[in-house]
Amino acid sequence: MQIQDLPYSDPGVPDARSGLRLLWWLGRNQLGGQCTALLWGMLHFASVCALPFCVGLAVQAAVDRSADRLALTGGLMLLCGTAIAVGDTFLHRAAVTNWITAAARLQQLLARKATYLGSALTRRVAAGEVVTVSTGDVEKIGWFVEAVSRFTAAALTVVAVCVALLIYQPALGAVVAVGLPVVALAVLPLLPKATSRADVQREKAGRATELASDTVAGLRVLRGIGGEDLFLDRYRRASQEVRHAAVRSARMWSVISALQVLLPGLLLIVVVLRGVQLAREGRITVGELVTVYSAVMIVNYPLRHFVEIAMAYSFSRPSAQRAARVLSLERLTDTEGSRATDLPGGDLFDPATGLRAPALGFTAVVCGDPDLAGRLADRLGGHAAEPGRSVLLGGVPLDELPLDQARTAVLVQDKDPVLLSGTLRELLEVPASGTVRADDALAAAQCADVLDALVQGSLDASDPMDARITERGRSLSGGQRQRLALARSLVADPEVLVLDEPTSAVDSHTEARIADGLRRLRSGRTTVVLTSSPLLLDHADDVVFLHEGEVAATGKHRELIGTEPRYRAVVTRETEGEQRESAAKDTAAPPPSQERPGTSDGAALLGALEPLEEIEESA
């Protein structure tokens, strides 16, 4: 697999049972790239380690005053230098290819999993963890997968050098063959402690980052309550904990690095002392001594990869565990579906609550529990996070439909919708029926002031459609973001549109116009709005009141206000004391036959004013 061939047509099915299994699966699926990097790495390292033998031959040729052997040795050194350059170039190319392709494969798997799970992903895994896995963790995992081939080439080269020295000069070769494994493996007892300290550092850094993000996001609120200093102190303490953890981790890695310098140096001293003794005894020549000495010095270069693979593994292991945790998540239903049918139409029915939204109608749902309303919205769209009976659309269970078909039939807009960065034109380029124009959707969502704000905030865009929206629409107010998200949903024009509190962040006058535009633009389509806003409820064809997870009443808004106290308490935000007082007043009111003379006109006037008072209070 080459970089220019990305993305993968099929990234495969990962083994997500554990982080180690995921790393093994990634390496196994890049076997061709790993073998290529291994071959180029062996050429490079072997050529580097062959230079000492060439130097020893050259020194001995100079001592023996042999011009022919000196010229031959010069040619061998030229050949080794060429092999070093070629091997290093293509090793780097193969290593980078392995790194990028491994990271790309993992990113495709994560993107596919996010699409597969839908909104259930962020309810089972924190959104910040998903972002961390798909950015920093992917790089760490790619680093380890790429480093494996270079480490293998370095290890094989060290073994080959030991064997070659044993054959070339057994007396000194035995010293090197015993000393090199000790040098390479001496740091292994320190690696678990270094890894644990690195894990602690990453954990504390993650907490500090989370605290900083929360502080920045809530800075306006903190200023309002005077809590900046408190959170600043908290972040100062968290950052100091990160610093201390980083220092402790760095100390351990510095000890490991120091041992990688000290132990080869001690081995070199032993080799020199033993070599000088053997040279004095006449058992080795000067050239052989120079060869062994140079080989021990050069072999430090491949030995560095032993520390690198240890660091790569220590950093990639927790990253692979997080990635495996995300990739192991499964949907409650099959994305392929078990029923082949055309796009269904008809009433939307939820067996769990008894809610029925008639086809082509505007149904409002009132639920006193916001969490229950959110779960209901997910269930109506086929995004249920817990097992249960499926929602029916025209008598067809959504769980039995293929995922893409279910998404086409029902669109759910969360109460906190997300705006992606880009231009407004790109934001509204969504799969749609083509019958609702962007201008009409923006007008129905009352986005005129939003368009003006986008143009004013953009230096190079006179057309609002070309104005850029910042990340998550942070430059816009909550109400403006909410209205743009509503316009996007209206442009999509699904058969069934489910809106969860679509106007909770706008003022009452704007909300009234949105309610009118929503009803007009969605005429002939099924619309379900979960809200407690009297202005939206008054525009609905039917209002369904849910109490304790079941349908408690159905009717028009004005009817339910007068006949259902629990509904009135949710819509008008009455307290329990106010409910009891209202009930007492209703009980104490005299019947019409007992009214005093002369009060019939006043009672009629009060009766005429009551609907107006209800409307005014609701607005």
Secondary structure, 3 states (H helix, E strand, C coil): CCHHHCCCCCCCCCCCCCHHHHHHHHHHHCHHHHHHHHHHHHHHHHHHHHHHHHHHHHHHHHHCCCHHHHHHHHHHHHHHHHHHHHHHHHHHHHHHHHHHHHHHHHHHHHHHHHHHHCCHHHHHCCHHHHHHHHHHHHHHHHHHHHHHHHHHHHHHHHHHHHHHHHHHCHHHHHHHHHHHHHHHHCCHHHHHHHHHHHHHHHHHHHHHHHHHHHHHHCHHHHHHHCCHHHHHHHHHHHHHHHHHHHHHHHHHHHHHHHHHHHHHHHHHHHHHHHHHHHHHCCCCCHHHHHHHHHHHHHCHHHHHHHHHHHHHHHHHHHHHHHHHHHHCCCCCCCCCCCCCCCCCCCCEEECCCCEEECCCCEEEEEECCHHHHHHHHHHHCCCCCCCCCCCEECCEEHHHCCHHHHHHHEEEECCCCCCCCEEHHHHCCCCCCCCCCHHHHHHHCCCHHHHHHHHHCCCCCCCHHHCEECHHHCCCCHHHHHHHHHHHHHHHCCCEEEEECCCCCCCHHHHHHHHHHHHHHCCCCEEEEECCCHHHHHHCCEEEEEECCEEEEEECHHHHHHHCHHHHHHHHCCCHHHHHHHHHHHHHCCCHHHCCCCCHHHHHHHHHHHHHHHHHHHC
